[in-house]
Amino acid sequence: MEVNRIYENLIPAKLQPNKVLVLLGARRVGKTQLIKNIIKNANEKVLFLNGDDIETHNLLEIQSTANFRRVLGDIKLLVIDEAQEVPNIGKKLKLMVDTIPDLKVLITGSSAFEINNQIGEPLVGRMKTLNLYPIAQLEFSKQESYLDTKNNLEERLIFGSYPELTKFTNREDKIRYLKEIVNNHLLRDILAFEGIKKRDKIIALLQIIAFRAGSEISLESIGRELQISKNTVEKYLDLFSKVFIIYSVSGLSRNRDNEITKMKKWYFVDNGIRNAIINSFNPLNMREDVGKLWENYLNSERIKMLDYNEKYVLDYFWRTHTKQEIDRIEEVNEQLSAFEYKWGKSKTKIPTEFAKSYPNATFEIINQDNHLDFIL
């Protein structure tokens, strides 16, 4: 099934003369295919360059307006895939958009770390960043019926939603593909940073985060477990975030003594990557971590929906030292909305401590019956 991506219609409208639009996302989430579709439908002259190609490096090597005018000619839209691979790309793009009238630039990157290092400072005020995720349920639902969505839920909790997976019908092919992404792409990107050599520690840390997805994480205890420093744990987690494997959520606190705020919860951007890291692809009726999969899935799908609709919220979890907790809190204009995730239909009341501390907050249980309202 070929799924139409939301950005295919949105990006052309966001491209502006003498500005750079940056599309960030993990490798294999569909950035290249997306920009090829955009180029195919463009009504202006486009130059497409691949940052992984040495020819692109040679073409842009001479950092001068004269060279860039020669390369671009009457091009109105410059597209560079994996732009972080081009040396000094930030300064080169700044020179282009500052000196070549009406040039629009679209670049992609699979590492926020490298992209920010290369283009952050040179392109201040000249760039806008968008995030591309594995296929959102928001995108699937444009092309599948409600019954299809319901039938595909277990599949997405276990295998996630990387675009290529839609081409596989065989379970073993899906497992093989996800393991290939982890080993040949995501781990490769992480280990490339600063010449990191500790592959075993990297994998062990990712596995710990996978087993504890949706739980508060103590950096000190993980450091002791892996025999590395707290600072090294923090550095690795930051790298995992910058290549779009995981993301963190902090605890909500308004300085109430009982609230936990020092530790973060960590989630995976995609359930399939999480399961590939711990090699766990059993069906739901054979698993003990269905609650974790459900929480990870709902949180990630909610973020995709909010991001694609340009709705900006502050998000937290809430937990007290007496173990009252709520899975997700959103804050918009100082108004709090609380959401508790339940795989089954069990009824849950708002925790008394939360209701007392935040009497104006709303509270909703998200389960299989109403989850589409929450993520679409």
Secondary structure, DSSP 8 states (H G I E B T S, - for coil): -----THHHHHHHH--TTEEEEEE--TTSSHHHHHHHHHHT-SS-EEEEETT-HHHHHHT-S-SHHHHHHHHTT-SEEEEETGGGSTTHHHHHHHHHHHSTT-EEEEEES-HHHHHHHHTTTTTTTEEEEE--S--HHHHTTTS-HHHHHHHHHHHHHH---GGGGG--SHHHHHHHHHHIIIIIIHHHHHHGGG---HHHHHHHHHHHHHTTTSEE-HHHHHHHHTS-HHHHHHHHHHHHHTTSEEEEEE--SS-TTB--SSEEEEES-HHHHHHHTT----GGG-S-HHHHHHHHHHHHHHHHHHHTT---EEEEEEBTT--EEEEEEEETTEEEEEEE-SS-------HHHHHH-TT-EEEEE-TTTHHHHH-
